[in-house]
């Protein structure tokens, strides 16, 4: 079953609206279950390459970011940034980026080849 045929796993709010729309419109249908973004949306992201660096880079500016709230903070910021790109470049350009580039190999996704 395609992701777009399932309910968006997170509670939808204004901060996640763009991600929710991507999910519902099928932009993430071909992503691997192991993709960083999918794991984050499905609340399965427990460990990732660069985790320690992400905390070190962000806690200086955002001292409240920690292991418990990293994923929600990441998703809210990611959704907002993609929404801004969408407004700047238009639907077709951002849709192509999400479907063909951000997917990082789609169903053949392998973390070691992406990072």
Secondary structure, DSSP 8 states (H G I E B T S, - for coil): --GGGS--SS---GGGHHHHHHHHTTTTTTS-TT-HHHHHHTT-----TTHHHHHHHHHTT-TT--TTTHHHHHHHHHHHHHHHHHHHH-HHHHHHIIIIITTTTGGG--HHHH-
